[in-house]
Amino acid sequence: MTQITGEMLIGDAAVRGTAATLHAFDPARGVALEPAFGGGDADEVDYACRLAQAAFDRFRALPLETRACFLETIAECVLALGDALIERAHEETALPLARLVGERARTVGQLRLFAAFVRDGRWLGATLDSAQPDRAPLPRADLRLQKIPLGPVAVFGASNFPLAFSVAGGDTASAFAAGCPVVVKAHPAHLGTSELVGRAIRDAVRVCGLPVGTFSLVLGAGIAIGEALVADPAIRAVGFTGSRAGGLALAGVAARRREPIPVYAEMSSVNPMFVLPHALAARGAAIARGFVESVTLGVGQFCTNPGLVVLPDGPDARAFIDAAVQALAEQGAQTMLTGGIAATYAQQVSARVAASGVRTLAHGIQNDARNAARPALFATTQQTFLADRQLQNEIFGPASLIVTCRDLDEMIALAEHLDGQLTATLHLDEDDTAHARRLLPTLERKAGRIVANGYPTGVEVAHAMVHGGPFPATSDARTTSVGTLAIERFLRPVCYQDLPAALLPDALRDGNPLGIARVVDGTLGTA
Ligand code: NAP
């Protein structure tokens, strides 16, 4: 069985940091967990980054098949950790065992999806424009384009997905798929889980015979280690999931470097849900119950949690509210991921209770669970919402705000007033189509994913998924952190002009030896 030793994994070595001592914490029992972890410092970060830099050219030059096998081997090694991984993650996060088993399946599925995607080769964007030596008045050169990896990537995992958005999560999988070495900064809320998964990746590096700097895992107390990682000259891009304050702080560090680098930070979103009049009249109570389920799922600790519901006012809205109040009042308080997250939730709920013009509709049931969040539901009018920007702030946890509007124009004005979002949801019937058509252009500008007649929690890992959106949902709305499109964050195009055949990369050689999809003189095919 893989042991947790409390060490960092730097290249091939397990290194005990001496700059600080850290403990993981069980939020449900309120106890520190063994073993103690040795936090590192800037020198260890620098060493991990130098190894990553040294590994980069060798790693990216390996055949695509080797890279795909590496991703599949990580999946196997994560599974080989067995129940010990699930049990440790459960202790560190209080997330239910069944949820963690599901999250492991998602993590492994994500790695395998990227393996298949790497083999497919379309992501290389291979594009060839033939030379036209006889073109008048000037000949055209032979132009061939492919995408290449940016270089070593720093990854900051999320507290709320200790597997799928952490050490071997989507950021790491997409960076490896692109051909980038990865240095992960372990999240302090699940240090043991991070080490176990880090060891699984290191085993995969060994099994596949990859350069040792392909992967490292560092940890430390406070923000210094994360800042040092982002500031390191070897790092070429950053993947982050967490708070807006954290994401912006790291984006600031990246922007102040001598050579600034992109930071792909997924931060905060209230995921508005618009219920249109006919749907509200026909099935308002059912939508309300589904909404409460979505708000309280996983103690509301999802970045896609529906924190805002927008309704046309009237008797149907009141019936929706009654059903939502009844459903929410039956939900008990549950332990959150960390004491800090639970304290922030309690503070934000108290502030909302006290907010002017906001009614507290319901609280869930109080009980003696530690570090727990009690669900909460609030209501206000469109005018109050527009007047108070604070009401747009994400409350990370099982809380939501219902806003009533006098008519569709008020709903559209509210949508216009919103910050950027990961998702926007429409509940609509056929007779709502004209209303939806008016709202849709605004929602397209505001959100990365538009959901119809569903709930935003639950993000499929797929080719067509977008888990991104305009600020503050993310720091860069042009991409996604879930799904195969996430690979684009870690690639850049290079054009080869008149390069001798012997020097061309395989993806761009005559005869298409890789057999991948390419665009040749404007036509897509496998020529
Ligand atoms: P976080 O506090 O932003 O931390 C995420 C990671 O970034 C941690 O490894 C943290 O390290 C590091 N970090 C944060 N600020 C930093 C800074 N200024 N410089 C360097 N490193 C920094 O997020 P969290 O702990 O996961 O959760 C806290 C809050 O984030 C939640 O209450 C919620 O509001 C939000 N959240 C949002 C999402 C989302 O998907 N949008 C997901 C999870 C959480 P250290 O802790 O070691 O400093």
Boltz pocket constraint, residues with backbone or C-beta under 6 A from the ligand:
constraints:
  - pocket:
      binder: B
      contacts: [[A, 156], [A, 157], [A, 158], [A, 159], [A, 160], [A, 185], [A, 186], [A, 187], [A, 188], [A, 220], [A, 221], [A, 222], [A, 223], [A, 224], [A, 225], [A, 226], [A, 227], [A, 241], [A, 242], [A, 243], [A, 244], [A, 245], [A, 246], [A, 247], [A, 249], [A, 250], [A, 266], [A, 267], [A, 268], [A, 269], [A, 302], [A, 303], [A, 341], [A, 344], [A, 394], [A, 396], [A, 473]]
      max_distance: 6.0
